[in-house]
Amino acid sequence: MNAFEQIQAHMKQAATRYGLTVEEITTLLRPNAVHEHLLSVDTSQGQLTLPAYRIQFNNARGPYKGGIRFHPAADKEEVSALAAAMAVKCAVVNIPFGGSKGGVAFDPKQFTRSDLEQISRAYAITFASVLGVDKDIPAPDVYTDAQIMAWMLDAYEIHVGHKEPGMITGKPLALGGSLGRSIATAEGGKLVLEEYVSAAGLTPANLKVAVQGFGNAGATIAKLLYDAGYIIVAVSDTQGTLYGEVGLDPQQIESIKNETGSVVAAVGEGSEVLPLDAIFGVPCDILIPAALDNAIDEVEAAVIQASVILELANNPITPKADSALFLRDVTVIPDVLANAGGVTVSYFEWVQNRQQYYWSEAEVFAKLKPIMVAAYRAVQSTATSQSISLREAAYVEGIGRIAEAMRLRGNL
């Protein structure tokens, strides 16, 4: 089962529970448009031809919305999966967007910054006809950042001949980006986790947290939770796992990683370096996968000691592992809810661009909190009333809103 089939299985299960017919489900599971091109780019390594994608899954609830990733594994199935999940995610937090995703299949670590600029500009120009403030709004994803969004914006605006800052989000502040966007995914995850912890009557100071993946989202949520009183006992990156039973300081670890390239260089008294996959089995209460998809299969699921998993990454748990964790009463707060803070603040950026009126960071987060809290409570209520997992409940909520919009339009 590839990544797209996994997401389709979640959607089909929820759509069946919601009461859609077989014909309606077939329509719902089909992308609206699949755009594939080969980017021909002059790089420091010579002329290259790179496969590139923009999958527009569903826009019944508003313009397509979804990030662009630069990664060797980016292919039509993976990008389609992410586009479908984005449609559900926007519906779960009830913002007026559909779902899309983009990707270019290459390893950005092997190229210069100048090469990345040329690839970014080529992508924006190649897909310009299907992008736009009222059509499809990209954003950063794996191995793309605010600077890459800036290059894409510039290339797009030159191509179409007018200014259109709202056609892309996750931009630098100087080009119309939003305050708070860089930490929004982690902030949204923290807000959802706080709701769970509060409802369960737990105390942060008694909860041990392990974070798999110490990139922007993982490092940020580790710092946010540390400041909120949680005990960060383990973090990992591609070089290994750093474990400290009595707790680690993620701010210090981030500084050392920035200097050396890895969290394992922060080892010292009270901590030790473990193998990469050891992050899944460390003694903890909360595990936060914050790296790539399908990181947790049946092998990893069998050793997980955490009672709660907060999915900050997209699709980090395979279906079989998800079922095994559910049978063990491990609470999984799903990605389509847990990491939706990023797209919610992207929505705020889009609104600010359209109004040309910009908010303070305090205003951004004040607007983010009620959206994330309401989404969590609705999902939790559905899970409780129907005796289903939070993942299935989130998909029921999201699919229900998408189906309603499609029916009102006469498309279902």
DRENDO-1510 file (C-alpha; in Angstrom, 1 decimal, always signed):
<recs>
REC; n; res; u; v; w
REC; 1; MET; +0.0; +0.0; +0.0 .
REC; 2; ASN; +1.6; +3.3; -1.1 .
REC; 3; ALA; +1.2; +6.6; +0.7 .
REC; 4; PHE; -1.8; +7.7; -1.4 .
REC; 5; GLU; -3.6; +4.4; -0.9 .
REC; 6; GLN; -3.1; +4.8; +2.9 .
REC; 7; ILE; -4.8; +8.2; +2.9 .
REC; 8; GLN; -7.5; +7.0; +0.6 .
REC; 9; ALA; -8.2; +4.1; +3.0 .
REC; 10; HIS; -8.6; +6.6; +5.9 .
REC; 11; MET; -10.9; +8.7; +3.8 .
REC; 12; LYS; -13.0; +5.8; +2.6 .
REC; 13; GLN; -13.4; +4.5; +6.1 .
REC; 14; ALA; -14.6; +7.9; +7.3 .
REC; 15; ALA; -16.8; +8.5; +4.2 .
REC; 16; THR; -18.5; +5.1; +4.8 .
REC; 17; ARG; -19.1; +6.0; +8.4 .
REC; 18; TYR; -20.5; +9.4; +7.3 .
REC; 19; GLY; -22.9; +7.6; +5.1 .
REC; 20; LEU; -21.7; +8.3; +1.5 .
REC; 21; THR; -22.6; +5.9; -1.2 .
REC; 22; VAL; -20.0; +3.8; -3.2 .
REC; 23; GLU; -20.3; +6.2; -6.1 .
REC; 24; GLU; -19.9; +9.3; -3.9 .
REC; 25; ILE; -16.9; +7.8; -2.3 .
REC; 26; THR; -15.3; +7.0; -5.7 .
REC; 27; THR; -15.8; +10.7; -6.7 .
REC; 28; LEU; -14.4; +11.9; -3.4 .
REC; 29; LEU; -11.2; +9.8; -3.6 .
REC; 30; ARG; -10.3; +11.1; -7.0 .
REC; 31; PRO; -8.0; +14.2; -7.4 .
REC; 32; ASN; -9.4; +17.0; -9.3 .
REC; 33; ALA; -6.2; +17.5; -11.3 .
REC; 34; VAL; -2.8; +16.0; -11.6 .
REC; 35; HIS; -0.1; +18.2; -13.1 .
REC; 36; GLU; +3.2; +16.7; -14.0 .
REC; 37; HIS; +6.2; +18.4; -15.7 .
REC; 38; LEU; +9.9; +17.9; -16.2 .
REC; 39; LEU; +11.9; +21.0; -15.1 .
REC; 40; SER; +14.9; +21.7; -17.3 .
REC; 41; VAL; +17.4; +23.6; -15.2 .
REC; 42; ASP; +21.0; +24.8; -15.6 .
REC; 43; THR; +22.8; +23.9; -12.3 .
REC; 44; SER; +26.3; +23.8; -11.0 .
REC; 45; GLN; +26.1; +20.1; -11.9 .
REC; 46; GLY; +25.1; +20.8; -15.5 .
REC; 47; GLN; +21.7; +20.7; -17.3 .
REC; 48; LEU; +19.3; +18.6; -15.3 .
REC; 49; THR; +15.8; +17.4; -15.9 .
REC; 50; LEU; +13.8; +17.0; -12.7 .
REC; 51; PRO; +10.3; +15.5; -12.3 .
REC; 52; ALA; +7.9; +18.0; -10.7 .
REC; 53; TYR; +4.3; +17.7; -9.5 .
REC; 54; ARG; +1.3; +19.8; -8.4 .
REC; 55; ILE; -1.6; +17.6; -7.4 .
REC; 56; GLN; -4.9; +19.5; -6.8 .
REC; 57; PHE; -7.1; +17.2; -4.9 .
REC; 58; ASN; -10.3; +19.0; -3.9 .
REC; 59; ASN; -11.3; +22.7; -3.9 .
REC; 60; ALA; -15.0; +22.4; -2.9 .
REC; 61; ARG; -14.4; +24.5; +0.2 .
REC; 62; GLY; -12.0; +27.1; -1.3 .
REC; 63; PRO; -8.8; +27.6; -3.3 .
REC; 64; TYR; -6.4; +24.7; -3.3 .
REC; 65; LYS; -3.7; +25.0; -0.5 .
REC; 66; GLY; -0.6; +22.9; +0.1 .
REC; 67; GLY; +3.2; +23.0; +0.4 .
REC; 68; ILE; +6.0; +22.2; -2.0 .
REC; 69; ARG; +8.7; +19.8; -1.0 .
REC; 70; PHE; +12.1; +19.2; -2.5 .
REC; 71; HIS; +13.0; +15.6; -1.8 .
REC; 72; PRO; +14.3; +12.6; -3.8 .
REC; 73; ALA; +11.2; +10.5; -2.8 .
REC; 74; ALA; +8.7; +13.0; -4.1 .
REC; 75; ASP; +6.6; +11.2; -6.7 .
REC; 76; LYS; +3.0; +11.3; -7.8 .
REC; 77; GLU; +1.7; +8.9; -5.2 .
REC; 78; GLU; +3.4; +10.7; -2.3 .
REC; 79; VAL; +2.4; +14.1; -3.4 .
REC; 80; SER; -1.2; +12.9; -4.1 .
REC; 81; ALA; -1.3; +11.5; -0.5 .
REC; 82; LEU; -0.2; +14.8; +0.9 .
REC; 83; ALA; -2.7; +16.8; -1.2 .
REC; 84; ALA; -5.6; +14.6; -0.1 .
REC; 85; ALA; -4.6; +14.9; +3.6 .
REC; 86; MET; -4.3; +18.6; +3.2 .
REC; 87; ALA; -7.9; +18.8; +1.9 .
REC; 88; VAL; -9.0; +16.9; +5.1 .
REC; 89; LYS; -6.8; +19.0; +7.3 .
REC; 90; CYS; -8.2; +22.3; +6.1 .
REC; 91; ALA; -11.7; +21.0; +6.7 .
REC; 92; VAL; -10.9; +19.7; +10.2 .
REC; 93; VAL; -9.8; +23.1; +11.4 .
REC; 94; ASN; -12.6; +24.6; +9.2 .
REC; 95; ILE; -10.6; +27.1; +7.2 .
REC; 96; PRO; -11.9; +28.0; +3.7 .
REC; 97; PHE; -9.3; +26.1; +1.6 .
REC; 98; GLY; -9.1; +22.9; -0.4 .
REC; 99; GLY; -6.1; +20.6; -0.6 .
REC; 100; SER; -3.1; +20.4; -2.9 .
REC; 101; LYS; +0.6; +19.6; -2.8 .
REC; 102; GLY; +3.7; +20.0; -4.9 .
REC; 103; GLY; +7.0; +18.4; -5.1 .
REC; 104; VAL; +10.3; +18.2; -7.1 .
REC; 105; ALA; +12.2; +14.9; -7.1 .
REC; 106; PHE; +15.8; +15.7; -6.2 .
REC; 107; ASP; +18.1; +15.9; -3.2 .
REC; 108; PRO; +18.5; +19.6; -2.3 .
REC; 109; LYS; +21.5; +18.8; +0.0 .
REC; 110; GLN; +23.6; +18.0; -3.1 .
REC; 111; PHE; +23.0; +21.5; -4.7 .
REC; 112; THR; +24.2; +25.0; -4.2 .
REC; 113; ARG; +21.9; +27.8; -3.0 .
REC; 114; SER; +22.1; +29.3; -6.5 .
REC; 115; ASP; +20.9; +25.9; -7.9 .
REC; 116; LEU; +18.0; +25.9; -5.5 .
REC; 117; GLU; +17.0; +29.4; -6.7 .
REC; 118; GLN; +17.0; +28.3; -10.4 .
REC; 119; ILE; +14.9; +25.2; -9.5 .
REC; 120; SER; +12.5; +27.2; -7.5 .
REC; 121; ARG; +12.0; +29.8; -10.2 .
REC; 122; ALA; +11.5; +27.1; -12.8 .
REC; 123; TYR; +8.8; +25.4; -10.7 .
REC; 124; ALA; +6.9; +28.7; -10.2 .
REC; 125; ILE; +7.0; +29.5; -13.9 .
REC; 126; THR; +6.2; +26.0; -15.1 .
REC; 127; PHE; +3.1; +25.7; -12.9 .
REC; 128; ALA; +2.1; +29.4; -13.0 .
REC; 129; SER; -1.1; +28.8; -14.9 .
REC; 130; VAL; -2.6; +26.6; -12.2 .
REC; 131; LEU; -1.4; +28.7; -9.2 .
REC; 132; GLY; -2.8; +32.0; -7.9 .
REC; 133; VAL; -4.4; +33.8; -4.9 .
REC; 134; ASP; -7.8; +32.4; -5.9 .
REC; 135; LYS; -6.7; +29.2; -7.5 .
REC; 136; ASP; -3.9; +27.4; -5.6 .
REC; 137; ILE; -1.6; +28.8; -2.9 .
REC; 138; PRO; +1.7; +27.0; -2.2 .
REC; 139; ALA; +3.7; +27.1; +1.0 .
REC; 140; PRO; +7.0; +25.6; +2.4 .
REC; 141; ASP; +7.3; +21.9; +3.1 .
REC; 142; VAL; +10.2; +19.4; +3.5 .
REC; 143; TYR; +13.5; +21.1; +2.5 .
REC; 144; THR; +11.8; +24.3; +1.3 .
REC; 145; ASP; +11.8; +27.6; +3.3 .
REC; 146; ALA; +10.8; +31.3; +3.3 .
REC; 147; GLN; +13.6; +32.2; +0.8 .
REC; 148; ILE; +12.4; +29.5; -1.7 .
REC; 149; MET; +8.9; +31.0; -1.4 .
REC; 150; ALA; +10.4; +34.4; -2.1 .
REC; 151; TRP; +12.1; +33.2; -5.3 .
REC; 152; MET; +8.9; +31.5; -6.4 .
REC; 153; LEU; +6.8; +34.6; -5.7 .
REC; 154; ASP; +9.2; +36.8; -7.6 .
REC; 155; ALA; +9.3; +34.4; -10.6 .
REC; 156; TYR; +5.5; +34.1; -10.6 .
REC; 157; GLU; +4.9; +37.9; -10.4 .
REC; 158; ILE; +7.3; +38.5; -13.2 .
REC; 159; HIS; +5.6; +35.8; -15.3 .
REC; 160; VAL; +2.1; +37.1; -14.8 .
REC; 161; GLY; +3.0; +40.8; -14.9 .
REC; 162; HIS; +1.5; +42.0; -11.6 .
REC; 163; LYS; +2.0; +41.8; -7.8 .
REC; 164; GLU; +0.2; +39.0; -6.1 .
REC; 165; PRO; +1.7; +38.3; -2.6 .
REC; 166; GLY; -1.2; +36.2; -1.6 .
REC; 167; MET; -0.4; +33.5; -4.2 .
REC; 168; ILE; +2.1; +31.9; -1.8 .
REC; 169; THR; +2.5; +31.7; +2.0 .
REC; 170; GLY; +5.4; +31.1; +4.3 .
REC; 171; LYS; +7.2; +34.1; +2.8 .
REC; 172; PRO; +9.7; +36.4; +4.5 .
REC; 173; LEU; +8.1; +39.2; +6.4 .
REC; 174; ALA; +9.5; +41.8; +4.0 .
REC; 175; LEU; +7.5; +40.3; +1.2 .
REC; 176; GLY; +4.2; +39.9; +3.1 .
REC; 177; GLY; +4.8; +37.0; +5.3 .
REC; 178; SER; +3.0; +36.6; +8.6 .
REC; 179; LEU; +4.5; +37.0; +12.1 .
REC; 180; GLY; +4.3; +33.6; +13.9 .
REC; 181; ARG; +4.3; +31.5; +10.7 .
REC; 182; SER; +7.7; +30.0; +11.3 .
REC; 183; ILE; +6.6; +28.3; +14.5 .
REC; 184; ALA; +2.9; +27.9; +13.7 .
REC; 185; THR; +3.0; +24.2; +13.2 .
REC; 186; ALA; +4.6; +23.5; +16.5 .
REC; 187; GLU; +2.5; +26.1; +18.3 .
REC; 188; GLY; -0.7; +24.5; +16.9 .
REC; 189; GLY; +0.6; +21.1; +18.1 .
REC; 190; LYS; +1.3; +22.4; +21.5 .
REC; 191; LEU; -2.2; +23.9; +21.8 .
REC; 192; VAL; -3.8; +20.6; +20.8 .
REC; 193; LEU; -1.6; +18.7; +23.3 .
REC; 194; GLU; -2.5; +21.1; +26.0 .
REC; 195; GLU; -6.2; +20.5; +25.5 .
REC; 196; TYR; -5.6; +16.7; +25.7 .
REC; 197; VAL; -3.5; +17.1; +28.8 .
REC; 198; SER; -6.0; +19.4; +30.5 .
REC; 199; ALA; -9.0; +17.2; +29.7 .
REC; 200; ALA; -7.1; +14.1; +31.0 .
REC; 201; GLY; -6.3; +15.9; +34.3 .
REC; 202; LEU; -2.5; +15.5; +33.7 .
REC; 203; THR; +0.3; +17.8; +34.8 .
REC; 204; PRO; +3.0; +18.8; +32.3 .
REC; 205; ALA; +5.7; +18.7; +35.0 .
REC; 206; ASN; +5.1; +15.0; +35.3 .
REC; 207; LEU; +5.1; +14.2; +31.6 .
REC; 208; LYS; +8.2; +13.0; +29.7 .
REC; 209; VAL; +8.4; +13.8; +26.0 .
REC; 210; ALA; +10.5; +12.3; +23.1 .
REC; 211; VAL; +10.8; +14.1; +19.8 .
REC; 212; GLN; +11.7; +12.2; +16.6 .
REC; 213; GLY; +13.2; +14.7; +14.1 .
REC; 214; PHE; +14.9; +17.9; +15.2 .
REC; 215; GLY; +14.2; +20.1; +12.3 .
REC; 216; ASN; +12.2; +23.3; +12.5 .
REC; 217; ALA; +8.9; +21.7; +13.7 .
REC; 218; GLY; +10.6; +19.2; +16.1 .
REC; 219; ALA; +13.0; +21.6; +17.6 .
REC; 220; THR; +10.4; +24.3; +18.0 .
REC; 221; ILE; +7.8; +22.1; +19.8 .
REC; 222; ALA; +10.6; +20.7; +22.0 .
REC; 223; LYS; +11.4; +24.3; +23.1 .
REC; 224; LEU; +7.8; +25.2; +23.5 .
REC; 225; LEU; +7.0; +22.2; +25.7 .
REC; 226; TYR; +10.2; +22.6; +27.7 .
REC; 227; ASP; +9.2; +26.2; +28.4 .
REC; 228; ALA; +5.7; +25.0; +29.4 .
REC; 229; GLY; +7.2; +22.6; +32.0 .
REC; 230; TYR; +7.3; +19.3; +30.2 .
REC; 231; ILE; +10.4; +17.1; +30.6 .
REC; 232; ILE; +12.1; +16.6; +27.2 .
REC; 233; VAL; +14.0; +13.2; +27.7 .
REC; 234; ALA; +15.0; +12.4; +24.1 .
REC; 235; VAL; +15.4; +14.0; +20.7 .
REC; 236; SER; +16.7; +12.6; +17.4 .
REC; 237; ASP; +18.0; +13.5; +14.0 .
REC; 238; THR; +19.5; +11.5; +11.1 .
REC; 239; GLN; +22.7; +10.9; +13.1 .
REC; 240; GLY; +21.1; +9.3; +16.2 .
REC; 241; THR; +19.1; +9.7; +19.4 .
REC; 242; LEU; +20.1; +11.9; +22.4 .
REC; 243; TYR; +18.6; +10.5; +25.6 .
REC; 244; GLY; +18.6; +12.0; +29.1 .
REC; 245; GLU; +16.4; +10.4; +31.7 .
REC; 246; VAL; +16.3; +13.4; +33.9 .
REC; 247; GLY; +15.7; +15.8; +31.0 .
REC; 248; LEU; +17.4; +17.8; +28.2 .
REC; 249; ASP; +17.5; +21.5; +27.3 .
REC; 250; PRO; +16.3; +21.7; +23.7 .
REC; 251; GLN; +17.6; +25.3; +23.4 .
REC; 252; GLN; +21.1; +24.2; +24.2 .
REC; 253; ILE; +20.8; +21.2; +21.9 .
REC; 254; GLU; +19.6; +23.4; +19.0 .
REC; 255; SER; +22.6; +25.7; +19.5 .
REC; 256; ILE; +25.0; +22.8; +19.4 .
REC; 257; LYS; +23.3; +21.2; +16.4 .
REC; 258; ASN; +23.6; +24.5; +14.5 .
REC; 259; GLU; +27.3; +24.5; +15.2 .
REC; 260; THR; +28.0; +20.8; +14.6 .
REC; 261; GLY; +25.2; +19.5; +12.4 .
REC; 262; SER; +23.7; +17.0; +14.9 .
REC; 263; VAL; +21.9; +16.7; +18.2 .
REC; 264; VAL; +24.2; +13.8; +19.3 .
REC; 265; ALA; +27.1; +16.4; +19.6 .
REC; 266; ALA; +25.2; +17.8; +22.6 .
REC; 267; VAL; +25.9; +14.6; +24.7 .
REC; 268; GLY; +27.2; +15.3; +28.2 .
REC; 269; GLU; +26.8; +14.4; +31.8 .
REC; 270; GLY; +23.3; +13.0; +32.3 .
REC; 271; SER; +22.8; +12.1; +28.7 .
REC; 272; GLU; +23.8; +9.4; +26.2 .
REC; 273; VAL; +23.8; +8.7; +22.5 .
REC; 274; LEU; +21.6; +5.9; +21.3 .
REC; 275; PRO; +20.9; +4.5; +17.8 .
REC; 276; LEU; +18.6; +6.4; +15.5 .
REC; 277; ASP; +15.5; +4.2; +15.9 .
REC; 278; ALA; +16.0; +4.0; +19.7 .
REC; 279; ILE; +13.9; +7.3; +19.9 .
REC; 280; PHE; +10.7; +5.2; +19.5 .
REC; 281; GLY; +11.4; +2.9; +22.5 .
REC; 282; VAL; +12.7; +5.3; +25.1 .
REC; 283; PRO; +10.7; +5.5; +28.4 .
REC; 284; CYS; +8.3; +8.5; +27.9 .
REC; 285; ASP; +4.7; +9.6; +28.1 .
REC; 286; ILE; +4.4; +11.5; +24.9 .
REC; 287; LEU; +6.1; +10.7; +21.6 .
REC; 288; ILE; +6.2; +13.3; +18.9 .
REC; 289; PRO; +7.2; +12.1; +15.4 .
REC; 290; ALA; +8.2; +15.3; +13.6 .
REC; 291; ALA; +10.2; +14.0; +10.6 .
REC; 292; LEU; +9.0; +12.1; +7.4 .
REC; 293; ASP; +6.0; +9.9; +6.6 .
REC; 294; ASN; +5.8; +6.2; +7.5 .
REC; 295; ALA; +8.5; +6.5; +10.2 .
REC; 296; ILE; +6.6; +4.1; +12.5 .
REC; 297; ASP; +5.6; +0.7; +11.3 .
REC; 298; GLU; +4.8; -2.5; +13.2 .
REC; 299; VAL; +8.4; -2.9; +14.4 .
REC; 300; GLU; +8.6; +0.6; +15.9 .
REC; 301; ALA; +5.0; +0.4; +17.2 .
REC; 302; ALA; +5.8; -2.7; +19.2 .
REC; 303; VAL; +8.5; -0.9; +21.3 .
REC; 304; ILE; +6.8; +2.4; +21.9 .
REC; 305; GLN; +6.3; +3.1; +25.6 .
REC; 306; ALA; +4.5; +6.4; +25.2 .
REC; 307; SER; +0.8; +6.5; +26.0 .
REC; 308; VAL; +0.2; +9.5; +23.7 .
REC; 309; ILE; +1.6; +10.2; +20.2 .
REC; 310; LEU; +1.3; +13.7; +18.7 .
REC; 311; GLU; +1.8; +13.5; +14.9 .
REC; 312; LEU; +3.6; +16.7; +14.0 .
REC; 313; ALA; +4.9; +15.0; +10.8 .
REC; 314; ASN; +2.6; +14.2; +7.9 .
REC; 315; ASN; +1.4; +10.5; +7.8 .
REC; 316; PRO; +4.2; +9.2; +10.2 .
REC; 317; ILE; +2.4; +6.0; +11.2 .
REC; 318; THR; +1.6; +3.1; +8.8 .
REC; 319; PRO; -2.0; +1.8; +8.9 .
REC; 320; LYS; -0.9; -1.6; +10.4 .
REC; 321; ALA; +1.1; +0.2; +13.1 .
REC; 322; ASP; -1.9; +2.6; +13.7 .
REC; 323; SER; -4.2; -0.4; +14.3 .
REC; 324; ALA; -1.7; -2.0; +16.6 .
REC; 325; LEU; -1.3; +1.2; +18.7 .
REC; 326; PHE; -5.1; +1.6; +18.9 .
REC; 327; LEU; -5.4; -2.0; +20.3 .
REC; 328; ARG; -2.9; -1.1; +22.9 .
REC; 329; ASP; -4.9; +2.0; +23.9 .
REC; 330; VAL; -2.1; +4.3; +22.8 .
REC; 331; THR; -3.8; +7.7; +22.0 .
REC; 332; VAL; -2.7; +9.0; +18.6 .
REC; 333; ILE; -3.5; +12.7; +18.0 .
REC; 334; PRO; -3.5; +12.6; +14.1 .
REC; 335; ASP; -1.5; +14.8; +11.8 .
REC; 336; VAL; -4.6; +16.3; +10.1 .
REC; 337; LEU; -5.4; +17.9; +13.5 .
REC; 338; ALA; -2.0; +18.0; +15.3 .
REC; 339; ASN; +0.0; +19.8; +12.6 .
REC; 340; ALA; -2.8; +22.0; +11.2 .
REC; 341; GLY; -1.4; +25.1; +13.0 .
REC; 342; GLY; +0.9; +25.7; +10.0 .
REC; 343; VAL; -1.8; +25.9; +7.4 .
REC; 344; THR; -4.1; +27.9; +9.7 .
REC; 345; VAL; -1.5; +30.6; +10.0 .
REC; 346; SER; -0.8; +30.3; +6.3 .
REC; 347; TYR; -4.5; +31.1; +6.0 .
REC; 348; PHE; -4.0; +34.2; +8.2 .
REC; 349; GLU; -1.1; +35.2; +6.0 .
REC; 350; TRP; -3.3; +34.9; +2.9 .
REC; 351; VAL; -6.0; +37.0; +4.6 .
REC; 352; GLN; -3.4; +39.7; +5.6 .
REC; 353; ASN; -2.1; +39.8; +2.0 .
REC; 354; ARG; -5.5; +40.3; +0.6 .
REC; 355; GLN; -6.3; +43.1; +3.1 .
REC; 356; GLN; -2.8; +44.6; +3.1 .
REC; 357; TYR; -3.3; +44.9; +6.8 .
REC; 358; TYR; -0.9; +43.0; +9.1 .
REC; 359; TRP; -1.3; +41.6; +12.6 .
REC; 360; SER; +1.1; +41.4; +15.5 .
REC; 361; GLU; +2.4; +37.9; +16.6 .
REC; 362; ALA; +0.2; +38.2; +19.7 .
REC; 363; GLU; -2.9; +38.7; +17.4 .
REC; 364; VAL; -1.9; +35.8; +15.2 .
REC; 365; PHE; -1.6; +33.4; +18.1 .
REC; 366; ALA; -4.8; +34.8; +19.8 .
REC; 367; LYS; -6.6; +33.9; +16.6 .
REC; 368; LEU; -4.9; +30.5; +16.2 .
REC; 369; LYS; -5.8; +29.2; +19.7 .
REC; 370; PRO; -9.6; +29.1; +19.4 .
REC; 371; ILE; -9.4; +27.4; +16.0 .
REC; 372; MET; -7.2; +24.6; +17.3 .
REC; 373; VAL; -9.1; +24.2; +20.5 .
REC; 374; ALA; -12.5; +24.0; +18.7 .
REC; 375; ALA; -11.1; +21.5; +16.2 .
REC; 376; TYR; -9.7; +19.3; +19.0 .
REC; 377; ARG; -12.9; +19.3; +21.0 .
REC; 378; ALA; -15.0; +18.5; +18.0 .
REC; 379; VAL; -12.7; +15.6; +17.0 .
REC; 380; GLN; -12.6; +14.3; +20.6 .
REC; 381; SER; -16.4; +14.5; +20.9 .
REC; 382; THR; -16.9; +12.5; +17.7 .
REC; 383; ALA; -14.3; +9.9; +18.8 .
REC; 384; THR; -16.1; +9.5; +22.2 .
REC; 385; SER; -19.6; +9.4; +20.9 .
REC; 386; GLN; -18.8; +6.9; +18.1 .
REC; 387; SER; -16.2; +4.9; +20.1 .
REC; 388; ILE; -13.5; +5.4; +17.4 .
REC; 389; SER; -9.9; +6.6; +17.3 .
REC; 390; LEU; -9.1; +10.3; +17.1 .
REC; 391; ARG; -7.7; +9.7; +13.6 .
REC; 392; GLU; -11.0; +8.2; +12.3 .
REC; 393; ALA; -12.9; +11.0; +14.1 .
REC; 394; ALA; -10.8; +13.7; +12.5 .
REC; 395; TYR; -11.4; +12.2; +9.1 .
REC; 396; VAL; -15.1; +11.9; +9.8 .
REC; 397; GLU; -15.2; +15.6; +10.7 .
REC; 398; GLY; -13.2; +16.6; +7.6 .
REC; 399; ILE; -14.8; +14.4; +5.1 .
REC; 400; GLY; -18.2; +15.5; +6.3 .
REC; 401; ARG; -17.4; +19.1; +5.6 .
REC; 402; ILE; -15.9; +18.4; +2.2 .
REC; 403; ALA; -18.9; +16.2; +1.2 .
REC; 404; GLU; -21.4; +18.9; +2.3 .
REC; 405; ALA; -19.7; +21.5; +0.2 .
REC; 406; MET; -19.6; +19.1; -2.8 .
REC; 407; ARG; -23.3; +18.3; -2.4 .
REC; 408; LEU; -24.2; +22.0; -2.2 .
REC; 409; ARG; -22.3; +22.6; -5.5 .
REC; 410; GLY; -24.0; +19.6; -7.1 .
REC; 411; ASN; -20.7; +17.8; -7.4 .
REC; 412; LEU; -21.6; +14.8; -5.3 .
</recs>
